[in-house]
Amino acid sequence: MVHEEDQLASSLSSTGGWYTDFHTLGETFVVFAGKVFRYPRGQAEGRREAQDYGRSVGVPEQQLDWHA
């Protein structure tokens, strides 16, 4: 079964640092081309991992500000 976040990850451009984020009541999803981060809302470690990955693919620092 393919989840929506996986479909989104496969459709984002791998150049330019594109990503999207969305939330449920309990989870945060940060979706990059070919990579999905899913972590409990408010979890610093999950957020940090997603931000570190974002930096590695060229997302400008000021755009790594999604809601926890």
Secondary structure by P-SEA (a helix, b strand, c coil): cccaaaaaaaacccccccccccccccbbbbbcccbbbbbccccaaaaaaaaaaaaaaccccccccccc
